[in-house]
């Protein structure tokens, strides 16, 4: 699949239990290209997006936790303040 099939998403979460927080954090590290703490920028294919949604549903407690996945508009100008960097758009591979 080529990079054109990937879309930039912002995946964020608020987890109330330290064990679940660790599991969600470790899981999303495999997809992130940027971000901080509980907000990750992820270039995802449709299949990866489905996988993340399903896995997050399995990892969180819907009565105590929340997770959001926002599709970012690629036409918008990226603005960064302070130490913020632009998400990489170079070719990359998730292993």
Rosetta blueprint (number, residue, H / E / L):
1 X L
2 X L
3 X H
4 X H
5 X H
6 X L
7 X E
8 X E
9 X E
10 X E
11 X E
12 X E
13 X E
14 X E
15 X L
16 X L
17 X L
18 X H
19 X H
20 X H
21 X H
22 X H
23 X H
24 X H
25 X H
26 X H
27 X H
28 X H
29 X H
30 X L
31 X L
32 X L
33 X L
34 X E
35 X E
36 X E
37 X L
38 X L
39 X E
40 X E
41 X E
42 X E
43 X E
44 X E
45 X L
46 X H
47 X H
48 X H
49 X H
50 X H
51 X H
52 X H
53 X H
54 X H
55 X H
56 X H
57 X H
58 X H
59 X H
60 X L
61 X L
62 X L
63 X L
64 X L
65 X L
66 X E
67 X E
68 X E
69 X E
70 X E
71 X E
72 X L
73 X L
74 X L
75 X L
76 X L
77 X L
78 X L
79 X L
80 X L
81 X L
82 X L
83 X L
84 X L
85 X L
86 X L
87 X L
88 X L
89 X L
90 X L
91 X L
92 X L
93 X L
94 X L
95 X L
